[in-house]
Amino acid sequence: MPRGVHMSRRKQRRSTKPLLRNASPARRIWPWLILFILILTIVTAASGDYGLVRLFQLRASYDRMLENNLELETDNARLVLNVRSLRKDRHAIEKIAREELGMVKADEIVYQADP
């Protein structure tokens, strides 16, 4: 066989594959189309009602609600203890009657001074 007539398989593969710059316009547009779709997908995933930004906002709102619930549970427990003491402890009732209602016992004398 003369030289140059027989090409190796490697050279045949390389020679039949068109280069990107010599490719048809339809083949050159595919990478750009894929890039555009990828960017569009990322923008869509980051925005909108179901996007990442909304997810972070909802997560922050959820954390604030948990903190508020903890504060309310603490206040509720304090109020339950206060109600129990008012039902059972006469001294607590008397203290509130004196401080908030201004009541005095029958044998006490009240002096008022104007500031």
MMTF fields as JSON, N, C-alpha, C and O atoms, coordinates in Angstrom:
{
  "mmtfVersion": "1.0.0",
  "mmtfProducer": "UNKNOWN",
  "numBonds": 459,
  "numAtoms": 460,
  "numGroups": 115,
  "numChains": 1,
  "numModels": 1,
  "chainsPerModel": [1],
  "groupsPerChain": [115],
  "chainIdList": ["A"],
  "bondAtomList": [4, 2, 8, 6, 12, 10, 16, 14, 20, 18, 24, 22, 28, 26, 32, 30, 36, 34, 40, 38, 44, 42, 48, 46, 52, 50, 56, 54, 60, 58, 64, 62, 68, 66, 72, 70, 76, 74, 80, 78, 84, 82, 88, 86, 92, 90, 96, 94, 100, 98, 104, 102, 108, 106, 112, 110, 116, 114, 120, 118, 124, 122, 128, 126, 132, 130, 136, 134, 140, 138, 144, 142, 148, 146, 152, 150, 156, 154, 160, 158, 164, 162, 168, 166, 172, 170, 176, 174, 180, 178, 184, 182, 188, 186, 192, 190, 196, 194, 200, 198, 204, 202, 208, 206, 212, 210, 216, 214, 220, 218, 224, 222, 228, 226, 232, 230, 236, 234, 240, 238, 244, 242, 248, 246, 252, 250, 256, 254, 260, 258, 264, 262, 268, 266, 272, 270, 276, 274, 280, 278, 284, 282, 288, 286, 292, 290, 296, 294, 300, 298, 304, 302, 308, 306, 312, 310, 316, 314, 320, 318, 324, 322, 328, 326, 332, 330, 336, 334, 340, 338, 344, 342, 348, 346, 352, 350, 356, 354, 360, 358, 364, 362, 368, 366, 372, 370, 376, 374, 380, 378, 384, 382, 388, 386, 392, 390, 396, 394, 400, 398, 404, 402, 408, 406, 412, 410, 416, 414, 420, 418, 424, 422, 428, 426, 432, 430, 436, 434, 440, 438, 444, 442, 448, 446, 452, 450, 456, 454],
  "bondOrderList": [1, 1, 1, 1, 1, 1, 1, 1, 1, 1, 1, 1, 1, 1, 1, 1, 1, 1, 1, 1, 1, 1, 1, 1, 1, 1, 1, 1, 1, 1, 1, 1, 1, 1, 1, 1, 1, 1, 1, 1, 1, 1, 1, 1, 1, 1, 1, 1, 1, 1, 1, 1, 1, 1, 1, 1, 1, 1, 1, 1, 1, 1, 1, 1, 1, 1, 1, 1, 1, 1, 1, 1, 1, 1, 1, 1, 1, 1, 1, 1, 1, 1, 1, 1, 1, 1, 1, 1, 1, 1, 1, 1, 1, 1, 1, 1, 1, 1, 1, 1, 1, 1, 1, 1, 1, 1, 1, 1, 1, 1, 1, 1, 1, 1],
  "groupList": [{"groupName": "MET", "atomNameList": ["N", "CA", "C", "O"], "elementList": ["N", "C", "C", "O"], "formalChargeList": [0, 0, 0, 0], "bondAtomList": [1, 0, 2, 1, 3, 2], "bondOrderList": [1, 1, 2], "singleLetterCode": "M", "chemCompType": "L-PEPTIDE LINKING"}, {"groupName": "PRO", "atomNameList": ["N", "CA", "C", "O"], "elementList": ["N", "C", "C", "O"], "formalChargeList": [0, 0, 0, 0], "bondAtomList": [1, 0, 2, 1, 3, 2], "bondOrderList": [1, 1, 2], "singleLetterCode": "P", "chemCompType": "L-PEPTIDE LINKING"}, {"groupName": "ARG", "atomNameList": ["N", "CA", "C", "O"], "elementList": ["N", "C", "C", "O"], "formalChargeList": [0, 0, 0, 0], "bondAtomList": [1, 0, 2, 1, 3, 2], "bondOrderList": [1, 1, 2], "singleLetterCode": "R", "chemCompType": "L-PEPTIDE LINKING"}, {"groupName": "GLY", "atomNameList": ["N", "CA", "C", "O"], "elementList": ["N", "C", "C", "O"], "formalChargeList": [0, 0, 0, 0], "bondAtomList": [1, 0, 2, 1, 3, 2], "bondOrderList": [1, 1, 2], "singleLetterCode": "G", "chemCompType": "PEPTIDE LINKING"}, {"groupName": "VAL", "atomNameList": ["N", "CA", "C", "O"], "elementList": ["N", "C", "C", "O"], "formalChargeList": [0, 0, 0, 0], "bondAtomList": [1, 0, 2, 1, 3, 2], "bondOrderList": [1, 1, 2], "singleLetterCode": "V", "chemCompType": "L-PEPTIDE LINKING"}, {"groupName": "HIS", "atomNameList": ["N", "CA", "C", "O"], "elementList": ["N", "C", "C", "O"], "formalChargeList": [0, 0, 0, 0], "bondAtomList": [1, 0, 2, 1, 3, 2], "bondOrderList": [1, 1, 2], "singleLetterCode": "H", "chemCompType": "L-PEPTIDE LINKING"}, {"groupName": "SER", "atomNameList": ["N", "CA", "C", "O"], "elementList": ["N", "C", "C", "O"], "formalChargeList": [0, 0, 0, 0], "bondAtomList": [1, 0, 2, 1, 3, 2], "bondOrderList": [1, 1, 2], "singleLetterCode": "S", "chemCompType": "L-PEPTIDE LINKING"}, {"groupName": "LYS", "atomNameList": ["N", "CA", "C", "O"], "elementList": ["N", "C", "C", "O"], "formalChargeList": [0, 0, 0, 0], "bondAtomList": [1, 0, 2, 1, 3, 2], "bondOrderList": [1, 1, 2], "singleLetterCode": "K", "chemCompType": "L-PEPTIDE LINKING"}, {"groupName": "GLN", "atomNameList": ["N", "CA", "C", "O"], "elementList": ["N", "C", "C", "O"], "formalChargeList": [0, 0, 0, 0], "bondAtomList": [1, 0, 2, 1, 3, 2], "bondOrderList": [1, 1, 2], "singleLetterCode": "Q", "chemCompType": "L-PEPTIDE LINKING"}, {"groupName": "THR", "atomNameList": ["N", "CA", "C", "O"], "elementList": ["N", "C", "C", "O"], "formalChargeList": [0, 0, 0, 0], "bondAtomList": [1, 0, 2, 1, 3, 2], "bondOrderList": [1, 1, 2], "singleLetterCode": "T", "chemCompType": "L-PEPTIDE LINKING"}, {"groupName": "LEU", "atomNameList": ["N", "CA", "C", "O"], "elementList": ["N", "C", "C", "O"], "formalChargeList": [0, 0, 0, 0], "bondAtomList": [1, 0, 2, 1, 3, 2], "bondOrderList": [1, 1, 2], "singleLetterCode": "L", "chemCompType": "L-PEPTIDE LINKING"}, {"groupName": "ASN", "atomNameList": ["N", "CA", "C", "O"], "elementList": ["N", "C", "C", "O"], "formalChargeList": [0, 0, 0, 0], "bondAtomList": [1, 0, 2, 1, 3, 2], "bondOrderList": [1, 1, 2], "singleLetterCode": "N", "chemCompType": "L-PEPTIDE LINKING"}, {"groupName": "ALA", "atomNameList": ["N", "CA", "C", "O"], "elementList": ["N", "C", "C", "O"], "formalChargeList": [0, 0, 0, 0], "bondAtomList": [1, 0, 2, 1, 3, 2], "bondOrderList": [1, 1, 2], "singleLetterCode": "A", "chemCompType": "L-PEPTIDE LINKING"}, {"groupName": "ILE", "atomNameList": ["N", "CA", "C", "O"], "elementList": ["N", "C", "C", "O"], "formalChargeList": [0, 0, 0, 0], "bondAtomList": [1, 0, 2, 1, 3, 2], "bondOrderList": [1, 1, 2], "singleLetterCode": "I", "chemCompType": "L-PEPTIDE LINKING"}, {"groupName": "TRP", "atomNameList": ["N", "CA", "C", "O"], "elementList": ["N", "C", "C", "O"], "formalChargeList": [0, 0, 0, 0], "bondAtomList": [1, 0, 2, 1, 3, 2], "bondOrderList": [1, 1, 2], "singleLetterCode": "W", "chemCompType": "L-PEPTIDE LINKING"}, {"groupName": "PHE", "atomNameList": ["N", "CA", "C", "O"], "elementList": ["N", "C", "C", "O"], "formalChargeList": [0, 0, 0, 0], "bondAtomList": [1, 0, 2, 1, 3, 2], "bondOrderList": [1, 1, 2], "singleLetterCode": "F", "chemCompType": "L-PEPTIDE LINKING"}, {"groupName": "ASP", "atomNameList": ["N", "CA", "C", "O"], "elementList": ["N", "C", "C", "O"], "formalChargeList": [0, 0, 0, 0], "bondAtomList": [1, 0, 2, 1, 3, 2], "bondOrderList": [1, 1, 2], "singleLetterCode": "D", "chemCompType": "L-PEPTIDE LINKING"}, {"groupName": "TYR", "atomNameList": ["N", "CA", "C", "O"], "elementList": ["N", "C", "C", "O"], "formalChargeList": [0, 0, 0, 0], "bondAtomList": [1, 0, 2, 1, 3, 2], "bondOrderList": [1, 1, 2], "singleLetterCode": "Y", "chemCompType": "L-PEPTIDE LINKING"}, {"groupName": "GLU", "atomNameList": ["N", "CA", "C", "O"], "elementList": ["N", "C", "C", "O"], "formalChargeList": [0, 0, 0, 0], "bondAtomList": [1, 0, 2, 1, 3, 2], "bondOrderList": [1, 1, 2], "singleLetterCode": "E", "chemCompType": "L-PEPTIDE LINKING"}],
  "groupTypeList": [0, 1, 2, 3, 4, 5, 0, 6, 2, 2, 7, 8, 2, 2, 6, 9, 7, 1, 10, 10, 2, 11, 12, 6, 1, 12, 2, 2, 13, 14, 1, 14, 10, 13, 10, 15, 13, 10, 13, 10, 9, 13, 4, 9, 12, 12, 6, 3, 16, 17, 3, 10, 4, 2, 10, 15, 8, 10, 2, 12, 6, 17, 16, 2, 0, 10, 18, 11, 11, 10, 18, 10, 18, 9, 16, 11, 12, 2, 10, 4, 10, 11, 4, 2, 6, 10, 2, 7, 16, 2, 5, 12, 13, 18, 7, 13, 12, 2, 18, 18, 10, 3, 0, 4, 7, 12, 16, 18, 13, 4, 17, 8, 12, 16, 1],
  "groupIdList": [1, 2, 3, 4, 5, 6, 7, 8, 9, 10, 11, 12, 13, 14, 15, 16, 17, 18, 19, 20, 21, 22, 23, 24, 25, 26, 27, 28, 29, 30, 31, 32, 33, 34, 35, 36, 37, 38, 39, 40, 41, 42, 43, 44, 45, 46, 47, 48, 49, 50, 51, 52, 53, 54, 55, 56, 57, 58, 59, 60, 61, 62, 63, 64, 65, 66, 67, 68, 69, 70, 71, 72, 73, 74, 75, 76, 77, 78, 79, 80, 81, 82, 83, 84, 85, 86, 87, 88, 89, 90, 91, 92, 93, 94, 95, 96, 97, 98, 99, 100, 101, 102, 103, 104, 105, 106, 107, 108, 109, 110, 111, 112, 113, 114, 115],
  "secStructList": [7, 7, 6, 6, 6, 1, 7, 7, 2, 2, 2, 2, 2, 2, 2, 2, 1, 7, 7, 4, 4, 4, 1, 7, 2, 2, 2, 2, 2, 2, 2, 2, 2, 2, 2, 2, 2, 2, 2, 2, 2, 2, 2, 2, 2, 2, 1, 1, 6, 6, 1, 2, 2, 2, 2, 2, 2, 2, 2, 2, 2, 2, 2, 2, 2, 2, 2, 2, 2, 2, 2, 2, 2, 2, 2, 2, 2, 2, 2, 2, 2, 2, 2, 2, 2, 2, 2, 2, 7, 2, 2, 2, 2, 2, 2, 2, 2, 2, 2, 2, 2, 7, 7, 7, 7, 6, 6, 7, 7, 7, 7, 7, 7, 7, 7],
  "xCoordList": [0.811, 0.0, 0.865, 1.828, 0.52, 1.318, 1.051, 0.0, 2.047, 1.942, 0.904, 0.77, 0.166, -0.826, -2.187, -3.174, -2.267, -3.563, -4.279, -5.485, -3.544, -4.137, -3.996, -2.886, -5.123, -5.068, -5.485, -6.329, -4.886, -5.245, -6.64, -7.178, -7.197, -8.546, -8.58, -9.552, -7.531, -7.462, -7.522, -8.251, -6.773, -6.764, -8.1, -8.569, -8.711, -10.009, -11.042, -11.825, -11.036, -11.984, -11.739, -12.679, -10.521, -10.179, -10.489, -10.902, -10.298, -10.503, -11.98, -12.352, -12.823, -14.242, -15.015, -16.137, -14.429, -15.121, -14.947, -13.815, -16.046, -15.895, -15.559, -16.039, -14.742, -14.391, -15.555, -16.371, -15.624, -16.737, -16.783, -17.862, -15.63, -15.642, -16.073, -16.542, -15.903, -16.324, -17.709, -18.22, -18.299, -19.587, -20.691, -20.527, -21.808, -22.952, -23.503, -23.259, -24.239, -24.794, -25.707, -25.788, -26.386, -27.27, -26.458, -26.911, -25.284, -24.445, -23.791, -23.506, -23.55, -22.923, -23.899, -23.469, -25.181, -26.168, -26.5, -26.975, -26.265, -26.62, -25.95, -26.637, -24.658, -24.062, -24.689, -24.893, -24.994, -25.618, -27.05, -27.496, -27.743, -29.098, -29.105, -29.941, -28.184, -28.082, -27.713, -28.27, -26.786, -26.412, -27.601, -27.827, -28.359, -29.54, -30.569, -31.127, -30.819, -31.788, -31.298, -32.091, -29.996, -29.425, -29.583, -29.977, -29.279, -29.429, -30.894, -31.211, -31.774, -33.208, -33.689, -34.501, -33.199, -33.579, -33.094, -33.826, -31.885, -31.338, -32.128, -32.459, -32.43, -33.209, -34.599, -35.1, -35.22, -36.552, -36.512, -37.419, -35.478, -35.359, -35.107, -35.487, -34.482, -34.146, -35.283, -35.305, -36.207, -37.259, -38.629, -38.757, -39.639, -41.006, -41.531, -40.844, -42.761, -43.411, -42.766, -42.845, -42.139, -41.53, -40.006, -39.365, -39.419, -37.985, -37.192, -37.746, -35.9, -34.999, -35.119, -35.03, -35.32, -35.471, -36.691, -36.624, -37.781, -39.012, -38.803, -39.328, -38.041, -37.746, -37.002, -37.33, -36.002, -35.259, -36.142, -36.011, -37.041, -37.966, -38.9, -39.136, -39.422, -40.325, -39.601, -40.166, -38.364, -37.598, -37.324, -37.395, -37.013, -36.797, -38.094, -38.08, -39.203, -40.504, -40.85, -41.39, -40.545, -40.787, -39.97, -40.477, -38.716, -37.872, -38.415, -38.403, -38.896, -39.491, -40.746, -40.973, -41.554, -42.762, -42.414, -43.088, -41.371, -40.951, -40.508, -40.84, -39.762, -39.34, -40.549, -40.621, -41.501, -42.705, -43.513, -44.033, -43.619, -44.329, -43.666, -44.348, -42.342, -41.616, -41.894, -42.099, -41.903, -42.221, -43.651, -43.897, -44.587, -45.98, -46.169, -46.953, -45.458, -45.545, -44.991, -45.534, -43.913, -43.341, -44.334, -44.554, -44.928, -45.935, -47.129, -47.648, -47.568, -48.704, -48.412, -49.263, -47.212, -46.833, -46.804, -47.238, -46.291, -46.262, -47.678, -47.95, -48.583, -49.965, -50.688, -51.499, -50.398, -51.01, -50.584, -51.405, -49.3, -48.822, -49.471, -49.805, -49.65, -50.286, -51.741, -52.192, -52.465, -53.862, -53.936, -54.799, -53.042, -53.034, -52.787, -53.433, -51.832, -51.557, -52.737, -52.997, -53.464, -54.628, -55.787, -56.59, -55.879, -56.956, -56.681, -57.621, -55.414, -55.092, -54.462, -54.634, -53.74, -52.973, -53.703, -53.861, -54.143, -54.863, -53.94, -54.384, -52.659, -51.709, -51.509, -51.345, -51.523, -51.386, -52.607, -52.487, -53.783, -55.013, -54.967, -55.309, -54.548, -54.474, -53.464, -53.722, -52.335, -51.297, -51.833, -51.624, -52.523, -53.077, -54.171, -54.26, -55.009, -56.072, -55.495, -56.045, -54.391, -53.769, -53.074, -53.234, -52.297, -51.493, -52.326, -52.142, -53.228, -53.941, -55.275, -55.692, -55.938, -57.254, -57.218, -58.206, -56.089, -55.96, -56.787, -57.182, -57.058, -57.877, -57.018, -55.809, -57.669, -57.0, -57.852, -59.044, -57.217, -57.965, -58.784, -58.551, -59.748, -60.638, -59.905, -60.312, -58.858, -58.171, -56.956, -56.177, -56.767, -55.617, -56.028, -57.173, -55.062, -55.272, -54.453, -53.289, -55.062, -54.402, -54.071, -54.939, -52.808, -52.373, -52.041, -51.287, -52.591, -52.291, -51.508, -51.838, -50.477, -49.667, -49.608, -49.376, -49.816, -49.719, -48.244, -47.573, -47.752, -46.338, -46.068, -44.925],
  "yCoordList": [-1.179, 0.0, 1.257, 1.359, 2.189, 3.41, 4.269, 4.223, 5.03, 5.934, 7.011, 7.517, 7.358, 8.422, 7.946, 8.655, 6.745, 6.218, 5.659, 5.847, 4.989, 4.367, 5.326, 5.719, 5.693, 6.55, 5.72, 4.829, 6.028, 5.293, 5.709, 6.733, 4.89, 5.198, 6.512, 7.263, 6.78, 8.017, 9.231, 10.185, 9.198, 10.304, 10.415, 11.517, 9.269, 9.301, 9.979, 10.808, 9.613, 10.241, 11.74, 12.534, 12.105, 13.502, 14.291, 15.448, 13.694, 14.424, 14.556, 15.508, 13.643, 13.73, 14.638, 15.04, 14.959, 15.8, 17.266, 17.743, 18.0, 19.409, 20.262, 20.015, 21.247, 22.167, 23.12, 23.361, 23.666, 24.521, 25.789, 26.27, 26.321, 27.564, 27.324, 28.235, 26.083, 25.745, 25.09, 24.738, 24.933, 24.242, 25.123, 26.331, 24.491, 25.222, 26.138, 25.887, 27.19, 28.106, 27.41, 27.831, 26.366, 25.647, 24.959, 24.881, 24.466, 23.796, 24.8, 24.483, 26.012, 27.034, 27.627, 28.166, 27.545, 28.162, 27.298, 27.823, 25.997, 25.101, 25.468, 25.501, 25.743, 26.121, 27.384, 27.47, 28.358, 29.587, 29.339, 29.932, 28.473, 28.137, 27.426, 27.716, 26.508, 25.8, 26.774, 26.693, 27.695, 28.703, 29.592, 29.895, 30.007, 30.841, 30.103, 30.682, 28.854, 28.063, 27.876, 27.918, 27.671, 27.514, 28.796, 28.748, 29.927, 31.214, 31.471, 31.928, 31.193, 31.368, 30.48, 30.911, 29.256, 28.339, 28.859, 28.792, 29.369, 29.899, 31.12, 31.238, 32.018, 33.219, 32.824, 33.382, 31.884, 31.432, 30.756, 30.945, 29.981, 29.293, 30.282, 30.022, 31.398, 32.366, 33.35, 33.967, 33.515, 34.522, 33.874, 32.68, 34.675, 34.183, 33.685, 33.757, 33.179, 32.726, 31.485, 31.263, 30.687, 29.45, 29.49, 28.44, 30.675, 30.81, 30.784, 30.727, 30.828, 30.786, 32.019, 31.911, 33.193, 34.417, 34.298, 34.632, 33.833, 33.651, 32.599, 32.732, 31.56, 30.532, 31.115, 30.798, 31.966, 32.583, 33.534, 33.612, 34.259, 35.148, 34.345, 34.721, 33.254, 32.422, 31.784, 31.659, 31.382, 30.78, 31.802, 31.456, 33.054, 34.113, 34.418, 34.621, 34.448, 34.68, 33.547, 33.79, 32.33, 31.172, 31.264, 30.964, 31.675, 31.83, 32.911, 32.743, 34.028, 35.091, 34.588, 34.913, 33.798, 33.244, 32.294, 32.285, 31.5, 30.601, 31.383, 31.011, 32.461, 33.308, 33.929, 33.964, 34.42, 35.027, 33.997, 34.308, 32.773, 31.714, 31.397, 31.157, 31.393, 31.131, 32.222, 31.93, 33.475, 34.588, 34.462, 34.666, 34.124, 33.986, 32.817, 32.914, 31.726, 30.591, 30.959, 30.537, 31.744, 32.201, 33.11, 32.961, 34.052, 34.935, 34.138, 34.417, 33.159, 32.337, 31.561, 31.477, 30.998, 30.267, 31.202, 30.826, 32.43, 33.41, 33.775, 33.884, 33.964, 34.311, 33.151, 33.379, 31.922, 30.764, 30.718, 30.466, 30.961, 30.999, 32.134, 31.975, 33.272, 34.416, 34.094, 34.429, 33.464, 33.092, 32.087, 32.204, 31.102, 30.109, 30.768, 30.442, 31.711, 32.379, 33.239, 33.35, 33.855, 34.669, 33.799, 34.254, 32.58, 31.698, 31.131, 30.858, 30.948, 30.244, 31.123, 30.849, 32.167, 32.959, 34.265, 35.122, 34.41, 35.624, 36.834, 37.96, 36.611, 37.73, 38.33, 39.542, 37.495, 37.998, 38.821, 39.839, 38.371, 39.129, 40.475, 41.503, 40.466, 41.707, 42.67, 43.871, 42.161, 43.003, 43.699, 44.898, 42.953, 43.548, 44.551, 45.599, 44.249, 45.173, 46.477, 47.548, 46.397, 47.619, 48.41, 49.628, 47.722, 48.428, 48.954, 50.095, 48.151, 48.54, 49.228, 50.11, 48.833, 49.411, 50.47, 51.171, 50.591, 51.608, 51.309, 52.24, 50.073, 49.711, 49.669, 49.446, 49.887, 49.834, 49.009, 48.8, 48.548, 47.809, 48.788, 49.996, 48.244, 49.102, 49.849, 50.96, 49.292, 49.933, 50.741, 51.169, 50.963, 51.737, 53.174, 53.457, 54.075, 55.488, 55.833, 55.447, 56.564, 56.925, 58.398, 59.232, 58.723, 60.108, 60.377, 59.622, 61.428, 61.809, 63.109, 64.053, 63.134, 64.339, 64.754, 63.927, 66.019, 66.508, 66.821, 67.447, 66.396, 66.661, 68.084, 68.437],
  "zCoordList": [0.0, 0.0, 0.0, 0.759, -0.837, -0.867, 0.352, 0.993, 0.616, 1.762, 1.509, 0.395, 2.569, 2.443, 2.033, 2.224, 1.465, 1.059, 2.278, 2.445, 3.104, 4.286, 5.478, 5.837, 6.081, 7.272, 8.473, 8.377, 9.577, 10.796, 11.243, 10.82, 12.101, 12.601, 13.368, 13.285, 14.102, 14.874, 13.942, 14.212, 12.87, 11.917, 11.194, 10.91, 10.897, 10.234, 11.128, 10.667, 12.429, 13.345, 13.449, 13.431, 13.554, 13.705, 12.442, 12.513, 11.335, 10.088, 9.729, 9.042, 10.167, 9.827, 10.777, 10.473, 11.911, 12.903, 12.525, 12.451, 12.281, 11.905, 13.13, 14.237, 12.902, 13.976, 14.225, 13.337, 15.458, 15.837, 14.992, 14.645, 14.667, 13.889, 12.439, 11.756, 11.988, 10.634, 10.619, 9.556, 11.778, 11.87, 11.32, 11.146, 11.055, 10.539, 11.639, 12.819, 11.277, 12.274, 13.278, 14.432, 12.859, 13.784, 14.877, 16.019, 14.554, 15.554, 16.483, 17.637, 15.991, 16.834, 17.839, 18.859, 17.587, 18.473, 19.683, 20.69, 19.616, 20.734, 22.052, 23.074, 22.088, 23.384, 23.969, 25.18, 23.122, 23.599, 24.085, 25.067, 23.396, 23.79, 25.145, 26.001, 25.327, 26.61, 27.721, 28.815, 27.463, 28.456, 28.812, 29.983, 27.8, 28.046, 28.902, 29.834, 28.599, 29.374, 30.808, 31.749, 30.973, 32.307, 33.126, 34.291, 32.521, 33.218, 33.54, 34.638, 32.621, 32.842, 33.988, 34.807, 34.051, 35.128, 36.474, 37.461, 36.526, 37.783, 38.239, 39.419, 37.326, 37.692, 38.166, 39.142, 37.498, 37.899, 39.27, 40.081, 39.527, 40.826, 41.947, 43.089, 41.656, 42.698, 42.968, 44.033, 42.062, 42.251, 42.168, 41.895, 42.405, 42.309, 43.649, 44.668, 43.628, 44.851, 45.443, 46.651, 44.623, 45.094, 44.975, 44.985, 44.865, 44.657, 45.951, 47.049, 45.789, 46.933, 47.822, 49.045, 47.215, 48.003, 48.908, 50.091, 48.367, 49.151, 50.237, 51.343, 49.926, 50.909, 52.101, 53.244, 51.854, 52.943, 53.747, 54.969, 53.075, 53.787, 54.69, 55.839, 54.174, 54.966, 56.142, 57.228, 55.932, 57.021, 58.127, 59.306, 57.772, 58.753, 59.5, 60.714, 58.781, 59.404, 60.368, 61.448, 59.985, 60.848, 62.135, 63.216, 62.021, 63.208, 64.139, 65.358, 63.566, 64.397, 65.115, 66.28, 64.416, 65.045, 66.182, 67.212, 66.004, 67.08, 68.31, 69.436, 68.103, 69.223, 69.906, 71.135, 69.114, 69.676, 70.469, 71.54, 69.946, 70.668, 71.99, 72.986, 72.013, 73.258, 74.287, 75.465, 73.844, 74.747, 75.278, 76.467, 74.394, 74.819, 75.79, 76.734, 75.561, 76.485, 77.853, 78.874, 77.884, 79.151, 79.883, 81.085, 79.145, 79.755, 80.254, 81.334, 79.491, 79.882, 81.168, 82.054, 81.264, 82.481, 83.686, 84.774, 83.495, 84.59, 85.024, 86.22, 84.061, 84.393, 85.094, 85.991, 84.689, 85.355, 86.814, 87.695, 87.072, 88.462, 89.24, 90.414, 88.591, 89.24, 89.598, 90.693, 88.706, 88.962, 90.107, 90.977, 90.115, 91.202, 92.549, 93.545, 92.563, 93.843, 94.278, 95.476, 93.338, 93.709, 94.21, 95.025, 93.74, 94.195, 95.584, 96.33, 95.943, 97.175, 98.246, 99.434, 97.865, 98.839, 99.158, 98.289, 100.403, 100.811, 100.848, 100.621, 101.132, 101.17, 99.769, 99.63, 98.756, 97.389, 96.997, 96.316, 97.433, 97.15, 97.856, 97.271, 99.102, 99.872, 99.257, 99.178, 98.828, 98.209, 96.961, 96.78, 96.103, 94.88, 95.22, 94.582, 96.217, 96.615, 97.138, 96.881, 97.87, 98.402, 97.296, 97.211, 96.443, 95.438, 94.277, 93.855, 93.761, 92.552, 92.838, 92.087, 93.911, 94.193, 95.298, 95.515, 95.994, 97.042, 98.278, 98.98, 98.565, 99.723, 100.988, 100.929, 102.129, 103.431, 104.382, 104.156, 105.447, 106.461, 107.297, 107.27, 108.041, 108.823, 109.945, 110.288, 110.52, 111.634, 111.191, 112.043, 109.911, 109.425, 109.142, 108.788, 109.308, 109.015, 107.782, 107.677, 106.843, 105.588, 105.615, 105.874, 105.345, 105.24, 103.772, 103.158, 103.22, 101.845, 101.856, 102.574, 101.05, 100.954, 99.488, 98.606, 99.247, 97.863, 97.576, 98.396, 96.442, 96.126, 95.723, 95.432]
}
